[in-house]
Each structure stands twice: as C-alpha cells, then as structure tokens.
Amino acid sequence: MSKKRKKKTTVRANKEANKSKKSKKVKKRPQKIESGQLEKVVKSVIAKIVEIDVKKIKPDTDFAKDLNMNSMTALEILAALEKIYKIEIPEEYLPRMRSLKDILKVIQKVAS
C-alpha cells in the first residue's frame, strides 16, 4: 500500500472516530418532574445526607436552625438533586433554599 493511500485511509478512520465521539455527546434531557414525587424524593435526599429521619422534615423546617445544616451540606444536597433531575441549579439560588418548600419552588422554577 502506498504512503498516500495509507494516509487517506488513516484520515478517513480518524474522521469516522470523531463522528462517533460527537454523537455520544448528546445532551441529556431533564427528567420530567412529577410534583407528587418531587417532595418525596427531595425529603429522602435531605434525610440521607443530613442523616435524619424523613419524618423530621416538614415543609417549613428551617434547615440551618432546625437541622443544623451548613453551606457545605446545602451544596451536597444541591448537587444530588441536580444529578437526580438532570438540571442545573445556579448557585445564586442557594441562599433561597432554606426549607423544603423553598427547594421545591427552586426546582420547579429551574426545571420549567
């Protein structure tokens, strides 16, 4: 095989490999968020990370005061919810997420 033909074959193979790589980089669509399940899932995520019983988490429970959560724990919860629902919650929403109902509002706003 000549060098010229071999080079063309290699170039073609590289193009094919790049096409397959590009096709694998498909953006994931956000998971449809059902309002009935949302509260249940968020509660279970919080309970697991904070290591408390789910029953202690009420809609108006203040995370900082009642559950002794700090900003690192809040970020961990934020990251877990982003992963579960395949959404991106901007960090400027973090100070607004002080209770369960606040988190639910933020997720619904970001996901819509």
MIBA-660905 format. One record per residue (C-alpha): residue in one letter; x, y, z. Coordinates in steps of 0.2 Angstrom, whole numbers, plus 2048, in hexadecimal, padded with zeros to 3 digits. Example, Ala and Ser with C-alpha at 12.3 -4.5 7.8 and 13.67 -1.06 7.14 Angstrom:
! residues 2
A83E7EA827;S8447FB824;
***
This chain:
! residues 112
M800800800;S8078117FB;K80A81F808;K7FD82A800;R7EF81D801;K7F4818813;K7F382A818;K7E282C810;T7DC81C819;T7E282382A;V7DA834827;R7CA82B823;A7CB820832;N7CE82F83D;K7BF839836;E7B482A839;A7BB82984B;N7B783B84E;K7A6839847;S7A282B854;K7A9835862;K79E84485E;S78F83A85D;K79283386E;K792845875;V77F846874;K778852881;K76D84988E;R75C85088F;P7558558A0;Q74B8478A9;K73984B8A9;I7358518BB;E72584B8C2;S71F8568D0;G7198488DB;Q72983F8DA;L73484E8DC;E7318518EE;K73483F8F2;V74483E8E9;V74B84F8F0;K747849902;S7508398FF;V75F8418F8;I76084E907;A75D840914;K76B83590C;I77784390C;V77384B91C;E77183A924;I76083D92C;D74F83592B;V74483B91C;K73683E928;K74084C930;I73F856920;K73086191E;P72C86E911;D73187C91C;T740874925;D74E880925;F75D877920;A76A881929;K761883939;D75787393B;L763867932;N774870935;M778870923;N78787A91D;S78B88090B;M795871907;T78786590B;A77B871900;L78786F8F2;E78785C8F3;I77485C8F3;L7748688E4;A78085D8DA;A77684D8DE;L7668558D8;E76E85B8C8;K77584A8C5;I7648428C8;Y75984E8BE;K7678528B1;I7658648B4;E7718728B8;I76D87D8C7;P77788D8C7;E7808908D7;E7788A18D9;Y7688978DE;L77188F8EC;P76D89C8F9;R75B89B8F5;M75A8888F9;R75788990B;S74987D90D;L74186F904;K73487A8FB;D7418868F6;I74B8778ED;L73B8718E5;K7388838DE;V74A8848D7;I7498738CF;Q7398768C7;K73F8888C1;V74F8818BA;A7478728B2;S73987B8A9;
***
